[in-house]
Amino acid sequence: MDSLEHKKFPIGRFEIPENICDIKLNEYIKVIKDFPDKLKNLIADFSDEQLDTQYREGGWTVRQLVNHIADSHMNSLIRLKLALTEDNPTIKPYDEAKWAELQDSVDMPVKPAMRMIKGTHQRWTALLKSMTNKQFERTFHHPEHNENQNLRVYLAHYVWHCNHHFAHIENLKK
């Protein structure tokens, strides 16, 4: 992996796991549960200057990353709820790069985004813990990729997403 590729994908690109058993689901749910505190501890001592530092040349600032995580994970919770309440719903994609350029992502303190992440993850965890194996087989349709995704794979992807952006910030901090 070249240096730019490693900076973009410090833990590698997402790969769909072959088999997501109940033990793996529980591990994934724990990542979702623990992520807000882990992220809070990572950025607790960051100054505004550090929050406004790009994690890589041409990349987002830490502030934008934190706001992106809040936006992305809220959308993820909504997609989960849609999949649990509708038959293979088509989800609404959004342009995450354009969202990251909006003023609430660029200029605001990260505290509101961190509160959103905490609340979203609390609700997300409660819902995930309540789900049956049959519910984890439910799907939604992603029109950008023109594919149906089951909720096991979706959860694996968002665990990767947590770890992916955490690694961006952690590598910058080092």
C-alpha positions as CSV (number, residue, x, y, z in Angstrom):
1,M,0.0,0.0,0.0
2,D,1.5,3.4,-1.0
3,S,1.8,6.2,1.5
4,L,-1.2,8.2,0.2
5,E,-3.4,5.0,0.1
6,H,-2.3,4.2,3.7
7,K,-3.2,7.8,4.8
8,K,-6.6,7.5,3.1
9,F,-7.2,4.0,4.4
10,P,-5.0,3.4,7.5
11,I,-6.8,0.2,8.4
12,G,-7.3,-0.9,4.8
13,R,-10.4,-0.7,2.7
14,F,-13.6,-2.3,3.9
15,E,-13.9,-6.0,3.0
16,I,-17.1,-7.9,3.4
17,P,-16.5,-10.6,6.0
18,E,-17.4,-14.1,4.9
19,N,-19.3,-15.2,8.0
20,I,-20.7,-12.9,10.6
21,C,-21.7,-15.2,13.5
22,D,-23.4,-14.2,16.7
23,I,-20.1,-13.8,18.5
24,K,-18.9,-11.4,15.8
25,L,-22.2,-9.5,16.0
26,N,-21.7,-9.0,19.7
27,E,-18.1,-7.8,19.1
28,Y,-19.5,-5.3,16.5
29,I,-22.2,-4.1,18.9
30,K,-19.5,-3.4,21.6
31,V,-17.5,-1.3,19.1
32,I,-20.6,0.8,18.4
33,K,-21.3,1.1,22.1
34,D,-17.8,2.1,23.1
35,F,-16.9,4.3,20.1
36,P,-18.2,7.7,21.4
37,D,-16.1,7.5,24.6
38,K,-13.1,6.2,22.7
39,L,-13.4,9.2,20.3
40,K,-14.0,11.7,23.1
41,N,-10.8,10.5,24.9
42,L,-8.8,10.7,21.7
43,I,-9.7,14.4,21.0
44,A,-10.2,15.6,24.5
45,D,-7.0,17.7,24.6
46,F,-7.1,18.9,21.0
47,S,-6.9,22.7,20.6
48,D,-8.9,24.5,18.0
49,E,-5.7,24.6,15.9
50,Q,-5.4,20.8,16.1
51,L,-9.1,20.3,15.3
52,D,-8.5,22.5,12.2
53,T,-5.6,20.3,11.1
54,Q,-6.1,18.0,8.1
55,Y,-5.4,14.4,8.9
56,R,-3.6,14.2,5.5
57,E,-2.9,16.6,2.8
58,G,-6.1,17.2,0.8
59,G,-8.1,15.5,3.5
60,W,-10.7,16.8,6.0
61,T,-9.8,18.5,9.2
62,V,-10.4,16.7,12.5
63,R,-13.3,19.0,13.1
64,Q,-14.8,18.0,9.7
65,L,-14.1,14.3,10.5
66,V,-16.0,14.5,13.8
67,N,-18.9,16.2,12.2
68,H,-18.9,13.7,9.3
69,I,-19.0,10.9,11.8
70,A,-22.1,12.5,13.4
71,D,-23.8,12.9,10.0
72,S,-22.9,9.5,8.8
73,H,-23.9,7.6,11.9
74,M,-27.2,9.4,12.2
75,N,-27.9,8.4,8.6
76,S,-26.9,4.9,9.4
77,L,-29.3,4.6,12.3
78,I,-32.1,5.9,10.1
79,R,-31.2,3.3,7.4
80,L,-31.2,0.5,10.1
81,K,-34.7,1.6,11.2
82,L,-36.0,1.8,7.6
83,A,-34.7,-1.8,7.0
84,L,-36.4,-3.0,10.2
85,T,-39.7,-1.4,9.4
86,E,-40.0,-1.6,5.6
87,D,-39.4,-4.3,3.0
88,N,-36.0,-3.7,1.4
89,P,-36.3,0.1,1.4
90,T,-34.2,2.2,-1.0
91,I,-32.1,4.4,1.2
92,K,-31.3,8.0,0.4
93,P,-27.6,8.6,-0.4
94,Y,-26.0,11.9,0.4
95,D,-22.9,13.7,-0.8
96,E,-20.7,13.4,2.3
97,A,-18.0,15.6,0.9
98,K,-20.4,18.4,0.3
99,W,-21.9,18.0,3.8
100,A,-18.3,18.2,5.2
101,E,-17.9,21.6,3.5
102,L,-21.0,23.1,5.1
103,Q,-20.4,25.7,7.8
104,D,-21.7,23.5,10.6
105,S,-18.9,21.0,9.8
106,V,-16.2,23.6,9.1
107,D,-16.6,26.2,11.9
108,M,-18.6,24.9,14.8
109,P,-17.1,23.5,18.0
110,V,-17.1,19.7,18.0
111,K,-19.1,19.4,21.2
112,P,-22.5,19.4,19.6
113,A,-21.4,16.7,17.1
114,M,-19.9,14.6,20.0
115,R,-23.3,14.9,21.9
116,M,-25.0,13.7,18.7
117,I,-22.6,10.8,18.3
118,K,-23.1,9.8,21.9
119,G,-26.9,9.8,21.7
120,T,-27.0,8.2,18.2
121,H,-24.7,5.4,19.4
122,Q,-26.7,4.8,22.6
123,R,-29.9,4.4,20.6
124,W,-28.1,2.4,17.9
125,T,-26.7,0.0,20.5
126,A,-30.0,-0.5,22.2
127,L,-31.7,-1.3,18.9
128,L,-28.9,-3.6,17.8
129,K,-29.0,-5.5,21.1
130,S,-32.7,-6.0,20.7
131,M,-32.5,-7.5,17.2
132,T,-33.0,-11.2,16.3
133,N,-31.0,-13.2,13.9
134,K,-33.9,-12.9,11.4
135,Q,-33.9,-9.1,11.7
136,F,-30.1,-9.0,10.9
137,E,-31.0,-10.7,7.6
138,R,-33.2,-7.8,6.6
139,T,-32.0,-5.7,3.8
140,F,-32.0,-2.2,2.3
141,H,-31.2,-1.2,-1.3
142,H,-28.3,1.2,-1.9
143,P,-29.0,2.9,-5.2
144,E,-25.5,4.3,-5.7
145,H,-24.1,0.8,-5.6
146,N,-27.2,-0.8,-7.0
147,E,-27.1,-3.6,-4.4
148,N,-29.1,-4.9,-1.5
149,Q,-27.2,-5.0,1.8
150,N,-28.2,-7.1,4.8
151,L,-27.9,-5.7,8.2
152,R,-25.0,-7.9,9.3
153,V,-22.8,-6.6,6.5
154,Y,-24.1,-3.0,7.2
155,L,-23.0,-3.4,10.8
156,A,-19.6,-4.7,9.8
157,H,-19.2,-1.7,7.5
158,Y,-20.0,0.8,10.2
159,V,-17.6,-0.9,12.7
160,W,-15.0,-0.4,10.0
161,H,-16.1,3.2,9.6
162,C,-15.6,3.9,13.3
163,N,-12.2,2.3,13.3
164,H,-11.2,3.9,9.9
165,H,-11.8,7.5,11.1
166,F,-10.5,6.8,14.5
167,A,-7.2,5.7,12.9
168,H,-7.1,8.9,10.8
169,I,-7.2,11.0,14.0
170,E,-5.0,8.7,16.0
171,N,-2.3,8.7,13.3
172,L,-2.4,12.5,13.1
173,K,-2.1,12.8,16.9
174,K,1.0,10.5,16.9
